[in-house]
Every structure is written in structure tokens, then in C-alpha cells.
Amino acid sequence: MGIVQRQGIRNTLISYVGLAIGFANTILVLPRLLTAGQIGLTSLLVAFASIGAQLSAFGFTSAGQRYFPYFRDRGRNHAGFLPLMLGLPLLGFAVVAVLMTLGQPLVLGWYKPADAALLAPHYGVAVALAGAVLLGGLLDAYLKSLYHTSFSSFCQEILLRLLIVGAALAYSAHAISFAGFVVAYAGAYALVALLLAGYLAAIGELHLRPSREALRVKPLGEMLGFGGFALLSNISGTVLLNVDSIMVGARLSLAAGGIYVIATNISTALTLPFRALNKTAFALISEYWKEEDMTKMGQFYQRVTRVNTLLGCYLALGIALNLDFIFALIHRPEYRAGAGAVLLLLAGRLFDGITGVNGTIVVTSPKYRYDLGFNIALASFVVLLNWLLIPPYGLAGAALAYCIALVGINSARTWFVWHSYGMHPFDGRIARILLVAAGAGFVAWVLPDTGNAWGMLLLRGGVLTVLYGAGVLVAGAAPEATAAWAKLREGRRR
């Protein structure tokens, strides 16, 4: 895969270090130091901020990556691209900040009086946090276009989590109040954005001087048009990621929202390899569209899907088979109510990874406008499903809504890419990986309980790893795994 593989491997390593920190944060730190309601509150602030940042960006995180190949010219500061990419979204944030502030009474009215009283003093932090998330997202998109993704991954996957852990520990030591913790939580996002700006300056790519040349490379109207469509497309993804937290809190309670957040964070481990590869995929696929190289794009589509399937099945099984062990580490029995939600979230996210980069192909293609219909339907569908399923099924209802939405949108996009461009990510090797995963997972699941939690973790994990790895190699399901095994054996001989 060339640059994508190198960056993807580096980002994957960073992501898994971040996973270890995030696991400790999710399982060992926050549930012990904060109440479920406090965890629900902080997740709610992040949800509001994410939606506000997405609206402010007006699709320029996607538009920037889509059009940067036309601006790329380091000798001319990329024709003033960065000021153009930052300027309009920051103006948009000024409008969104006013609307979020004026909308506070409406938002508080969604929640029970006790929860609204907990949220009200901290609501303003969500507005400031939206600005930090916006700036960080724009700079991250710019770095992706420059194929500099590792430092951004480090900041977002490792540093951000360490800062949040530090803030939680300071709160538990009574060095700061809970209000101080909330401010520090938001400040961590702001610091990441500032560090990304500093990194751009260090590599000589922080070009903030506006240039009229930026308006001549590509018509501004075309970029705004794409940005508007990208906004409506991206906002559905943001709604998908955040509406369940918002609606669980509103329909049940902030405490239930906190339990759901822990369930979501446990399942998030599955998405790390997908996110690591997709960090560079957007920029590379944009280049393929520019070069009109459909052959390379199709090959890339299949390779990414195969790698995502290989890693995703292993991680999904590893998490699902050891849920009892994971919840036992929390030492708070109330969080076990999220076990069913974890399984449903894993199913949805695995399907999302297996279907590859279909959404990226559609949104960067000449037919990007069609993605708008998919995403409007998705956003409406997921809100409706949450509204219907949360009251009768609780946390599992929110997770089921998320799963159905992911399967639905990815099925539609995969069909659209195949119908429009003759590309699909599936071949017989995908089926072989799934069959091997099912067999290895079943054997690990039916192992007799030894009565020792750590022993079962090692036994199930070891059996799963050996059977899955051997099965994939024997079936010849993944050339990437075969090549890695051959290199490992060659290294041992030396």
C-alpha cells in the first residue's frame, strides 16, 4: 500500500498505545472516580460540542481534503489554502456559538429536573469545547492532506487521554472541583488543537497569510457547494456517533448515559485499526479521482476491506468473549447493564469496518451529491429508532438503533459504489476470514470455565489467537498475513 501502509502501521501502533490508556481510563479510572451521572454529563458536553463543531465547519474538513491536491505547491504556500480552509468555518463558529447559547433553555428542557440542574452550570463549556473540536478537526484534515498523520494520531489517541486521566486524578485528589475537571476536560481538546498548529509551524506548513490566488485555483462557489453537501453528509455521521448519548440521557437519565458511554468506549477498541487506515485513505482516494485511476482505487478498496475484516473479526471476538472479565475490572456492578449494548455496538462497528471505505469513495466522487440522500435518511432513521427503541429496551435499544443504522447506510453505499463504478470490496477471501473467525470464536466460547478470571482471559485469548491465526494462514485468506508470517519466520532463521 505504499504510504498508506506505512502511515497506517504507524498510526495503528499509536492507536493501540492509546487503546491501552483509553482502556485504563474507561475501566479503571473514570468509573471509580466519577459517578455514572458525571460521566454521562461529560459525554453529553462532548456530544453537543461535536455537533456544534460539525455545523461550524460547513463541510470544510472534507472539502479541504477533496480539493487540496489542486492547491498542493509548497513553494507557493499551497496557494493560500490554509487560511481559506480555516476562515469560513471560524466565521461559522461565531454563528453557532450564539445559537448554542440562545438554545440553552430548550436543551435543558429535554432532561429531568435533577439532570438539568447538573448540566446547567457546565453548558457554556460545551460552546467553548465546540471551538476547540472545530479547530482540531480542521488542522487534522490539513495534516491528512499533507500525509502527516502520526503526530495528530499521537495527540488524539494518546495525549488527549493522558490529559483527561490527569484531570480525573486531580479531581479525585481534591486538587480541583468537579467544575474544574469539566474545564480541564475541555482544555485538553484545546491543547491538542494548539499542538497541531505548533506542529504545522515546525514542519513549515503553517501558512496563515491569505492569498487571492486561493480563489483562482478552484472557484469558491464550487468549494462551498461541495462543503454544503459534505456538511449534510458528515452531520449524519456526527448524529450517529452522538445522538444515542444525548437521547439516552434525555429518555432515561444522565446516569444511564454514563453507563452507555462506558459500553460505547469498550466497543471503540474495534474501530482503531479502521481509523488508522482511513486517516490516509481520504487523501489517497482524492488523488485517484484526480488521476481518474479506477483500477488502483478498486484494488485499494479491496485491500483495505480485507485488512479491516482480518483485524476487526479478531478484535470483536476478543472483546465479546471477555466481557465478564472487562466488567469485573470496573468494580461497579451497575455498569454490567451495558453488556448487551456492547455486543450490539460491536456488531454494527464490525460491519462498518468490513464494508471498507465506501463512504470515502462516494463523498470524493463526482457523484458526491448522492451521498446526501443516504446521510439525511440515516440521520432521520437513527433519531427515530432511538426514540422508539430506548423506552422499551433501554441501553440495548440505543445500541440496536446504532447497529441497524450502520448496517443500513453501509449496505446502501456499498451497492451504490458497485452500481455506479463497478467496484465492490468483497471476494472469496472475505468469506474465508469470516468462516475462520466464526469457527475460532465458537471453540473459544465453549471452553469450560476454570473459575479464574485471569486464567479464562489467557485461555480464551490464546485459543482464539492460535486458531484464528492458523486458520487464516491455512485458508490463504489474507496475503498481508501470509507475508507478515513469512517475514517473521525469515527473521527467526537469521
C-alpha positions, 0 to 999 in steps of 0.5 A: 500500500505504499504510504498508506501502509506505512502511515497506517502501521504507524498510526495503528501502533499509536492507536493501540498505545492509546487503546491501552490508556483509553482502556485504563481510563474507561475501566479503571479510572473514570468509573471509580472516580466519577459517578455514572451521572458525571460521566454521562454529563461529560459525554453529553458536553462532548456530544453537543460540542461535536455537533456544534463543531460539525455545523461550524465547519460547513463541510470544510474538513472534507472539502479541504481534503477533496480539493487540496491536491489542486492547491498542493505547491509548497513553494507557493504556500499551497496557494493560500489554502490554509487560511481559506480552509480555516476562515469560513468555518471560524466565521461559522463558529461565531454563528453557532456559538450564539445559537448554542447559547440562545438554545440553552433553555430548550436543551435543558428542557429535554432532561429531568429536573435533577439532570438539568440542574447538573448540566446547567452550570457546565453548558457554556463549556460545551460552546467553548469545547465546540471551538476547540473540536472545530479547530482540531478537526480542521488542522487534522484534515490539513495534516491528512492532506499533507500525509502527516498523520502520526503526530495528530494520531499521537495527540488524539489517541494518546495525549488527549487521554493522558490529559483527561486521566490527569484531570480525573486524578486531580479531581479525585485528589481534591486538587480541583472541583468537579467544575474544574475537571469539566474545564480541564476536560475541555482544555485538553481538546484545546491543547491538542488543537494548539499542538497541531498548529505548533506542529504545522509551524515546525514542519513549515506548513503553517501558512496563515497569510491569505492569498487571492490566488486561493480563489483562482485555483478552484472557484469558491462557489464550487468549494462551498457547494461541495462543503454544503453537501459534505456538511449534510453528509458528515452531520449524519455521521456526527448524529450517529456517533452522538445522538444515542448519548444525548437521547439516552440521557434525555429518555432515561437519565444522565446516569444511564448515559454514563453507563452507555458511554462506558459500553460505547468506549469498550466497543471503540477498541474495534474501530482503531485499526479502521481509523488508522487506515482511513486517516490516509485513505481520504487523501489517497482516494482524492488523488485517484479521482484526480488521476481518474485511476479506477483500477488502483482505487478498486484494488485499494478498496479491496485491500483495505476491506480485507485488512479491516475484516482480518483485524476487526473479526479478531478484535470483536471476538476478543472483546465479546468473549471477555466481557465478564472479565472487562466488567469485573475490572470496573468494580461497579456492578451497575455498569454490567447493564451495558453488556448487551449494548456492547455486543450490539455496538460491536456488531454494527462497528464490525460491519462498518469496518468490513464494508471498507471505505465506501463512504470515502469513495462516494463523498470524493466522487463526482457523484458526491451529491448522492451521498446526501440522500443516504446521510439525511435518511440515516440521520432521520432513521437513527433519531427515530429508532432511538426514540422508539427503541430506548423506552422499551429496551433501554441501553440495548435499544440505543445500541440496536438503533446504532447497529441497524443504522450502520448496517443500513447506510453501509449496505446502501453505499456499498451497492451504490459504489458497485452500481455506479463504478463497478467496484465492490470490496468483497471476494472469496477471501472475505468469506474465508476470514469470516468462516475462520473467525466464526469457527475460532470464536465458537471453540473459544466460547465453549471452553469450560470455565476454570473459575479464574478470571485471569486464567479464562482471559489467557485461555480464551485469548490464546485459543482464539489467537492460535486458531484464528491465526492458523486458520487464516494462514491455512485458508490463504485468506489474507496475503498481508498475513501470509507475508507478515508470517513469512517475514517473521519466520525469515527473521527467526532463521537469521 
